[in-house]
Amino acid sequence: MGDSLKDVQNQLESQRVEFESRLQAIAESNEAEDLKAEKEQMEHQLKLVQTHMKLLVKEANVVSKELGKDVLYNFAIAAAVP
């Protein structure tokens, strides 16, 4: 009777370890997916910023030609700190 109880305990313990391992793998997989989605979103935002900057530079060039003036470009880079 004692041996069968120990066998059941050992089996349950091995199942617990296996399930914890699976849960950890799932959590890591979800983190990787979240990071991938965040990266894609940031890349999309960067493309939007680049597009807006190109548009602004083109507009400034057009306005400068219409006014017959030289253009001076001043850019400031600000980083968001969490």
N, C-alpha and C positions, 0 to 999 in steps of 0.2 A: 504494500500500500504506500509506503514511504517513497519507494523508487518511482512509482507512477506519478505521485505528486511532484517530485523533483523534475521528472520528465516534462510534465505539463508546465511547470514554472520556467524551465529552460526554453521550452518552445515559445511560451508567451514572451519571454525576455528577448529571444531572437526576433520575434515578430515586431516587438516594440522598436528594437534597433533598426530593423528594416523600414518600418513606417516613418521613423524619425529621419532616416536617410532620404527617403522619398520626399518627405515634406521639405527638407532642406534643399533638395534638387529643384523642387517646384518653386520655392521661394527665390532661389538664384536665377531660375529661368524667367520668372516674373520681373526681377530686377533688371535683367539683361534686356527684356522686351521694353520695360519702362525707359531705360537709358537709350535704347534705339529710337523709340518714339520721340523722346526729348531731343535727341541729336537731329532727327529729321525736322522737327519743328524749328529748331535753332537755325538749321541750314536754310529753311524756307524764309525765316525772318531776315537772315543775312542777304538773301537774294532780293527781297523786297527793299531793303535799305540800299543795296547797290543800285537797283533800278531807280529809286528815288533820287539818289545822288547823281546818277547819269543825267536824269531829266533836269535836275536843278542846274547842273553845269551847262547843259545845252541851252536852257532858257537864259542863263546869264550871258552866254556867248551871243545869243540872238539880240538881247537887250543892249549889250555893249556895242554891237555892230550898228544897231539902229540909232544909238545915241552918239556913235563915233568916239566912244571912250574905251580906255583900257580896263581890263578886269583884273582884280586882285582876289585870289581865292584864299580864304582862311578856314581851315578845318580844325575842329576840336574833337578829340576822341574821349568819350566818357564811358567808363565801365561800371556796370551795376555791381555793387558789392552786396552779397546776401547778408 
